[in-house]
């Protein structure tokens, strides 16, 4: 039986090394494991595929994808950037700090790192370079700051984690607020000192009249995150319903208030979002088949037994998991990794007395950092294409900012009270 595990694991690595798409590698390996290793009827795989996608929690993911596409098509993104710039743009490194703040604003609506890199990074990187910011600094900052898209709720990664762990989604969302703010502050402070030391020219401080004018112009856009979180935590609607409300609100604002989207654009935005959502569902299906194999073979329980026998301290366990997740994040997307690894780690958490929501936040940050780490970090390729630079240049550019994020990750790992502060205050 041990040899069969090694063969299945080798098959998975071989599929991934052959550049086969991740969902196909997971589906093929899981199917071989179930049929050849476990000996079940191949028709069971079809049932697993159906059950994996027949989950109401996935509805919220699809609607937040749609909401992000609406904002990218219309002018909400530009208005969020304009608001962030008027708030901090006059400080040393103000435009860079505005980019970080804009990533936080956009992340509070879209829930996706890739969408944040495309929407904010695609606009801010050229703007920073045009304003005489160092190219490497600009690329590094706007490649790593979009991690806020999966940390600040609503987070697609957290939705999938809650689907597996059965944690209350609204409470899990709350774990991301303070860490997200901490990352924004740390990266902004770093930008402040770097740009001040470089003698960057400041923007003119806006007058009160200009600030009020920008806030009025951006009022409808700024109200969107207020609507989402105010509705969820006031009890007006659930997280699933909040995603639907956000989409209708964004459509209404872009078509009838801002006038930047036409009725004819609705079909294109919906179809584009459907394609993105279908891609996500395919990954979920492939990961679920492989996860079913792990469950049949009781591999999570066996791993838990081995780990508990060799690790006695929860802190040693958490450090080991951080290192493992950072490595996995270099090669696997956050959706597949969350669906596969969560069932493996869950049995271990209770044995070490680790809160599942605290661990969910740690896993999300670790895998989010994977978006910015070579060789397969998606954000690296998007930013590289924006400035026509190779992977090596972008990889070097992100290093200082990745160190900042890893330092915050270490702090959050050993300070669960900070992560759980808001859930404990609101839900007890």
Secondary structure as a PSIPRED ss2 file (coil, helix, strand):
# PSIPRED VFORMAT (PSIPRED V4.0)

   1 X C   1.000  0.000  0.000
   2 X H   0.000  1.000  0.000
   3 X H   0.000  1.000  0.000
   4 X H   0.000  1.000  0.000
   5 X H   0.000  1.000  0.000
   6 X H   0.000  1.000  0.000
   7 X H   0.000  1.000  0.000
   8 X H   0.000  1.000  0.000
   9 X H   0.000  1.000  0.000
  10 X H   0.000  1.000  0.000
  11 X H   0.000  1.000  0.000
  12 X H   0.000  1.000  0.000
  13 X H   0.000  1.000  0.000
  14 X H   0.000  1.000  0.000
  15 X H   0.000  1.000  0.000
  16 X H   0.000  1.000  0.000
  17 X H   0.000  1.000  0.000
  18 X C   1.000  0.000  0.000
  19 X C   1.000  0.000  0.000
  20 X C   1.000  0.000  0.000
  21 X C   1.000  0.000  0.000
  22 X H   0.000  1.000  0.000
  23 X H   0.000  1.000  0.000
  24 X H   0.000  1.000  0.000
  25 X H   0.000  1.000  0.000
  26 X H   0.000  1.000  0.000
  27 X H   0.000  1.000  0.000
  28 X H   0.000  1.000  0.000
  29 X H   0.000  1.000  0.000
  30 X H   0.000  1.000  0.000
  31 X H   0.000  1.000  0.000
  32 X H   0.000  1.000  0.000
  33 X H   0.000  1.000  0.000
  34 X H   0.000  1.000  0.000
  35 X H   0.000  1.000  0.000
  36 X H   0.000  1.000  0.000
  37 X H   0.000  1.000  0.000
  38 X H   0.000  1.000  0.000
  39 X C   1.000  0.000  0.000
  40 X C   1.000  0.000  0.000
  41 X C   1.000  0.000  0.000
  42 X C   1.000  0.000  0.000
  43 X H   0.000  1.000  0.000
  44 X H   0.000  1.000  0.000
  45 X H   0.000  1.000  0.000
  46 X H   0.000  1.000  0.000
  47 X H   0.000  1.000  0.000
  48 X H   0.000  1.000  0.000
  49 X H   0.000  1.000  0.000
  50 X H   0.000  1.000  0.000
  51 X H   0.000  1.000  0.000
  52 X H   0.000  1.000  0.000
  53 X H   0.000  1.000  0.000
  54 X C   1.000  0.000  0.000
  55 X C   1.000  0.000  0.000
  56 X C   1.000  0.000  0.000
  57 X H   0.000  1.000  0.000
  58 X H   0.000  1.000  0.000
  59 X H   0.000  1.000  0.000
  60 X H   0.000  1.000  0.000
  61 X H   0.000  1.000  0.000
  62 X H   0.000  1.000  0.000
  63 X H   0.000  1.000  0.000
  64 X H   0.000  1.000  0.000
  65 X H   0.000  1.000  0.000
  66 X H   0.000  1.000  0.000
  67 X H   0.000  1.000  0.000
  68 X H   0.000  1.000  0.000
  69 X H   0.000  1.000  0.000
  70 X H   0.000  1.000  0.000
  71 X H   0.000  1.000  0.000
  72 X H   0.000  1.000  0.000
  73 X H   0.000  1.000  0.000
  74 X C   1.000  0.000  0.000
  75 X C   1.000  0.000  0.000
  76 X H   0.000  1.000  0.000
  77 X H   0.000  1.000  0.000
  78 X H   0.000  1.000  0.000
  79 X H   0.000  1.000  0.000
  80 X H   0.000  1.000  0.000
  81 X H   0.000  1.000  0.000
  82 X H   0.000  1.000  0.000
  83 X H   0.000  1.000  0.000
  84 X H   0.000  1.000  0.000
  85 X H   0.000  1.000  0.000
  86 X H   0.000  1.000  0.000
  87 X H   0.000  1.000  0.000
  88 X H   0.000  1.000  0.000
  89 X C   1.000  0.000  0.000
  90 X C   1.000  0.000  0.000
  91 X C   1.000  0.000  0.000
  92 X C   1.000  0.000  0.000
  93 X C   1.000  0.000  0.000
  94 X H   0.000  1.000  0.000
  95 X H   0.000  1.000  0.000
  96 X H   0.000  1.000  0.000
  97 X H   0.000  1.000  0.000
  98 X H   0.000  1.000  0.000
  99 X H   0.000  1.000  0.000
 100 X H   0.000  1.000  0.000
 101 X H   0.000  1.000  0.000
 102 X H   0.000  1.000  0.000
 103 X H   0.000  1.000  0.000
 104 X H   0.000  1.000  0.000
 105 X H   0.000  1.000  0.000
 106 X H   0.000  1.000  0.000
 107 X H   0.000  1.000  0.000
 108 X H   0.000  1.000  0.000
 109 X H   0.000  1.000  0.000
 110 X H   0.000  1.000  0.000
 111 X C   1.000  0.000  0.000
 112 X C   1.000  0.000  0.000
 113 X H   0.000  1.000  0.000
 114 X H   0.000  1.000  0.000
 115 X H   0.000  1.000  0.000
 116 X H   0.000  1.000  0.000
 117 X H   0.000  1.000  0.000
 118 X H   0.000  1.000  0.000
 119 X H   0.000  1.000  0.000
 120 X H   0.000  1.000  0.000
 121 X H   0.000  1.000  0.000
 122 X H   0.000  1.000  0.000
 123 X H   0.000  1.000  0.000
 124 X H   0.000  1.000  0.000
 125 X H   0.000  1.000  0.000
 126 X H   0.000  1.000  0.000
 127 X H   0.000  1.000  0.000
 128 X H   0.000  1.000  0.000
 129 X H   0.000  1.000  0.000
 130 X H   0.000  1.000  0.000
 131 X C   1.000  0.000  0.000
 132 X C   1.000  0.000  0.000
 133 X C   1.000  0.000  0.000
 134 X C   1.000  0.000  0.000
 135 X H   0.000  1.000  0.000
 136 X H   0.000  1.000  0.000
 137 X H   0.000  1.000  0.000
 138 X H   0.000  1.000  0.000
 139 X H   0.000  1.000  0.000
 140 X H   0.000  1.000  0.000
 141 X H   0.000  1.000  0.000
 142 X H   0.000  1.000  0.000
 143 X H   0.000  1.000  0.000
 144 X H   0.000  1.000  0.000
 145 X H   0.000  1.000  0.000
 146 X H   0.000  1.000  0.000
 147 X H   0.000  1.000  0.000
 148 X H   0.000  1.000  0.000
 149 X H   0.000  1.000  0.000
 150 X H   0.000  1.000  0.000
 151 X H   0.000  1.000  0.000
 152 X C   1.000  0.000  0.000
 153 X C   1.000  0.000  0.000
 154 X C   1.000  0.000  0.000
 155 X C   1.000  0.000  0.000
 156 X H   0.000  1.000  0.000
 157 X H   0.000  1.000  0.000
 158 X H   0.000  1.000  0.000
 159 X H   0.000  1.000  0.000
 160 X H   0.000  1.000  0.000
 161 X H   0.000  1.000  0.000
 162 X H   0.000  1.000  0.000
 163 X H   0.000  1.000  0.000
 164 X H   0.000  1.000  0.000
 165 X H   0.000  1.000  0.000
 166 X C   1.000  0.000  0.000
 167 X C   1.000  0.000  0.000
 168 X C   1.000  0.000  0.000
 169 X H   0.000  1.000  0.000
 170 X H   0.000  1.000  0.000
 171 X H   0.000  1.000  0.000
 172 X H   0.000  1.000  0.000
 173 X H   0.000  1.000  0.000
 174 X H   0.000  1.000  0.000
 175 X H   0.000  1.000  0.000
 176 X H   0.000  1.000  0.000
 177 X H   0.000  1.000  0.000
 178 X H   0.000  1.000  0.000
 179 X H   0.000  1.000  0.000
 180 X H   0.000  1.000  0.000
 181 X H   0.000  1.000  0.000
 182 X H   0.000  1.000  0.000
 183 X H   0.000  1.000  0.000
 184 X H   0.000  1.000  0.000
 185 X H   0.000  1.000  0.000
 186 X H   0.000  1.000  0.000
 187 X H   0.000  1.000  0.000
 188 X H   0.000  1.000  0.000
 189 X H   0.000  1.000  0.000
 190 X H   0.000  1.000  0.000
 191 X H   0.000  1.000  0.000
 192 X H   0.000  1.000  0.000
 193 X H   0.000  1.000  0.000
 194 X H   0.000  1.000  0.000
 195 X H   0.000  1.000  0.000
 196 X H   0.000  1.000  0.000
 197 X H   0.000  1.000  0.000
 198 X C   1.000  0.000  0.000
 199 X C   1.000  0.000  0.000
 200 X C   1.000  0.000  0.000
 201 X C   1.000  0.000  0.000
 202 X C   1.000  0.000  0.000
 203 X C   1.000  0.000  0.000
 204 X C   1.000  0.000  0.000
 205 X C   1.000  0.000  0.000
 206 X C   1.000  0.000  0.000
 207 X C   1.000  0.000  0.000
 208 X H   0.000  1.000  0.000
 209 X H   0.000  1.000  0.000
 210 X H   0.000  1.000  0.000
 211 X H   0.000  1.000  0.000
 212 X H   0.000  1.000  0.000
 213 X H   0.000  1.000  0.000
 214 X H   0.000  1.000  0.000
 215 X H   0.000  1.000  0.000
 216 X H   0.000  1.000  0.000
 217 X H   0.000  1.000  0.000
 218 X C   1.000  0.000  0.000
 219 X H   0.000  1.000  0.000
 220 X H   0.000  1.000  0.000
 221 X H   0.000  1.000  0.000
 222 X H   0.000  1.000  0.000
 223 X H   0.000  1.000  0.000
 224 X H   0.000  1.000  0.000
 225 X H   0.000  1.000  0.000
 226 X H   0.000  1.000  0.000
 227 X H   0.000  1.000  0.000
 228 X H   0.000  1.000  0.000
 229 X H   0.000  1.000  0.000
 230 X H   0.000  1.000  0.000
 231 X H   0.000  1.000  0.000
 232 X H   0.000  1.000  0.000
 233 X H   0.000  1.000  0.000
 234 X H   0.000  1.000  0.000
 235 X C   1.000  0.000  0.000
 236 X C   1.000  0.000  0.000
 237 X C   1.000  0.000  0.000
 238 X C   1.000  0.000  0.000
 239 X H   0.000  1.000  0.000
 240 X H   0.000  1.000  0.000
 241 X H   0.000  1.000  0.000
 242 X H   0.000  1.000  0.000
 243 X H   0.000  1.000  0.000
 244 X H   0.000  1.000  0.000
 245 X H   0.000  1.000  0.000
 246 X H   0.000  1.000  0.000
 247 X H   0.000  1.000  0.000
 248 X H   0.000  1.000  0.000
 249 X H   0.000  1.000  0.000
 250 X H   0.000  1.000  0.000
 251 X H   0.000  1.000  0.000
 252 X H   0.000  1.000  0.000
 253 X H   0.000  1.000  0.000
 254 X H   0.000  1.000  0.000
 255 X H   0.000  1.000  0.000
 256 X H   0.000  1.000  0.000
 257 X H   0.000  1.000  0.000
 258 X C   1.000  0.000  0.000
 259 X C   1.000  0.000  0.000
 260 X C   1.000  0.000  0.000
 261 X C   1.000  0.000  0.000
 262 X C   1.000  0.000  0.000
 263 X H   0.000  1.000  0.000
 264 X H   0.000  1.000  0.000
 265 X H   0.000  1.000  0.000
 266 X H   0.000  1.000  0.000
 267 X H   0.000  1.000  0.000
 268 X H   0.000  1.000  0.000
 269 X H   0.000  1.000  0.000
 270 X H   0.000  1.000  0.000
 271 X H   0.000  1.000  0.000
 272 X H   0.000  1.000  0.000
 273 X H   0.000  1.000  0.000
 274 X H   0.000  1.000  0.000
 275 X H   0.000  1.000  0.000
 276 X H   0.000  1.000  0.000
 277 X H   0.000  1.000  0.000
 278 X H   0.000  1.000  0.000
 279 X H   0.000  1.000  0.000
 280 X H   0.000  1.000  0.000
 281 X H   0.000  1.000  0.000
 282 X H   0.000  1.000  0.000
 283 X H   0.000  1.000  0.000
 284 X H   0.000  1.000  0.000
 285 X H   0.000  1.000  0.000
 286 X H   0.000  1.000  0.000
 287 X H   0.000  1.000  0.000
 288 X H   0.000  1.000  0.000
 289 X H   0.000  1.000  0.000
 290 X H   0.000  1.000  0.000
 291 X H   0.000  1.000  0.000
 292 X H   0.000  1.000  0.000
 293 X H   0.000  1.000  0.000
 294 X H   0.000  1.000  0.000
 295 X H   0.000  1.000  0.000
 296 X H   0.000  1.000  0.000
 297 X C   1.000  0.000  0.000
 298 X C   1.000  0.000  0.000
 299 X H   0.000  1.000  0.000
 300 X H   0.000  1.000  0.000
 301 X H   0.000  1.000  0.000
 302 X H   0.000  1.000  0.000
 303 X H   0.000  1.000  0.000
 304 X H   0.000  1.000  0.000
 305 X H   0.000  1.000  0.000
 306 X H   0.000  1.000  0.000
 307 X H   0.000  1.000  0.000
 308 X H   0.000  1.000  0.000
 309 X H   0.000  1.000  0.000
 310 X H   0.000  1.000  0.000
 311 X C   1.000  0.000  0.000
 312 X C   1.000  0.000  0.000
 313 X C   1.000  0.000  0.000
 314 X H   0.000  1.000  0.000
 315 X H   0.000  1.000  0.000
 316 X H   0.000  1.000  0.000
 317 X H   0.000  1.000  0.000
 318 X H   0.000  1.000  0.000
 319 X H   0.000  1.000  0.000
 320 X H   0.000  1.000  0.000
 321 X H   0.000  1.000  0.000
 322 X H   0.000  1.000  0.000
 323 X H   0.000  1.000  0.000
 324 X H   0.000  1.000  0.000
 325 X H   0.000  1.000  0.000
 326 X H   0.000  1.000  0.000
 327 X H   0.000  1.000  0.000
 328 X H   0.000  1.000  0.000
 329 X H   0.000  1.000  0.000
 330 X C   1.000  0.000  0.000
 331 X C   1.000  0.000  0.000
 332 X C   1.000  0.000  0.000
 333 X C   1.000  0.000  0.000
 334 X H   0.000  1.000  0.000
 335 X H   0.000  1.000  0.000
 336 X H   0.000  1.000  0.000
 337 X H   0.000  1.000  0.000
 338 X H   0.000  1.000  0.000
 339 X H   0.000  1.000  0.000
 340 X H   0.000  1.000  0.000
 341 X H   0.000  1.000  0.000
 342 X H   0.000  1.000  0.000
 343 X H   0.000  1.000  0.000
 344 X H   0.000  1.000  0.000
 345 X H   0.000  1.000  0.000
 346 X H   0.000  1.000  0.000
 347 X H   0.000  1.000  0.000
 348 X H   0.000  1.000  0.000
 349 X H   0.000  1.000  0.000
 350 X H   0.000  1.000  0.000
 351 X H   0.000  1.000  0.000
 352 X H   0.000  1.000  0.000
 353 X C   1.000  0.000  0.000
 354 X C   1.000  0.000  0.000
 355 X C   1.000  0.000  0.000
 356 X H   0.000  1.000  0.000
 357 X H   0.000  1.000  0.000
 358 X H   0.000  1.000  0.000
 359 X H   0.000  1.000  0.000
 360 X H   0.000  1.000  0.000
 361 X H   0.000  1.000  0.000
 362 X H   0.000  1.000  0.000
 363 X H   0.000  1.000  0.000
 364 X H   0.000  1.000  0.000
 365 X H   0.000  1.000  0.000
 366 X H   0.000  1.000  0.000
 367 X H   0.000  1.000  0.000
 368 X H   0.000  1.000  0.000
 369 X H   0.000  1.000  0.000
 370 X H   0.000  1.000  0.000
 371 X H   0.000  1.000  0.000
 372 X H   0.000  1.000  0.000
 373 X C   1.000  0.000  0.000
 374 X C   1.000  0.000  0.000
 375 X C   1.000  0.000  0.000
 376 X C   1.000  0.000  0.000
 377 X C   1.000  0.000  0.000
 378 X H   0.000  1.000  0.000
 379 X H   0.000  1.000  0.000
 380 X H   0.000  1.000  0.000
 381 X H   0.000  1.000  0.000
 382 X H   0.000  1.000  0.000
 383 X H   0.000  1.000  0.000
 384 X H   0.000  1.000  0.000
 385 X H   0.000  1.000  0.000
 386 X H   0.000  1.000  0.000
 387 X H   0.000  1.000  0.000
 388 X C   1.000  0.000  0.000
 389 X C   1.000  0.000  0.000
 390 X C   1.000  0.000  0.000
 391 X H   0.000  1.000  0.000
 392 X H   0.000  1.000  0.000
 393 X H   0.000  1.000  0.000
 394 X H   0.000  1.000  0.000
 395 X H   0.000  1.000  0.000
 396 X H   0.000  1.000  0.000
 397 X H   0.000  1.000  0.000
 398 X H   0.000  1.000  0.000
 399 X H   0.000  1.000  0.000
 400 X H   0.000  1.000  0.000
 401 X H   0.000  1.000  0.000
 402 X H   0.000  1.000  0.000
 403 X H   0.000  1.000  0.000
 404 X H   0.000  1.000  0.000
 405 X H   0.000  1.000  0.000
 406 X H   0.000  1.000  0.000
 407 X H   0.000  1.000  0.000
 408 X H   0.000  1.000  0.000
 409 X H   0.000  1.000  0.000
 410 X H   0.000  1.000  0.000
 411 X H   0.000  1.000  0.000
 412 X H   0.000  1.000  0.000
 413 X H   0.000  1.000  0.000
 414 X H   0.000  1.000  0.000
 415 X C   1.000  0.000  0.000
 416 X H   0.000  1.000  0.000
 417 X H   0.000  1.000  0.000
 418 X H   0.000  1.000  0.000
 419 X H   0.000  1.000  0.000
 420 X C   1.000  0.000  0.000
 421 X H   0.000  1.000  0.000
 422 X H   0.000  1.000  0.000
 423 X H   0.000  1.000  0.000
 424 X H   0.000  1.000  0.000
 425 X H   0.000  1.000  0.000
 426 X H   0.000  1.000  0.000
 427 X H   0.000  1.000  0.000
 428 X C   1.000  0.000  0.000
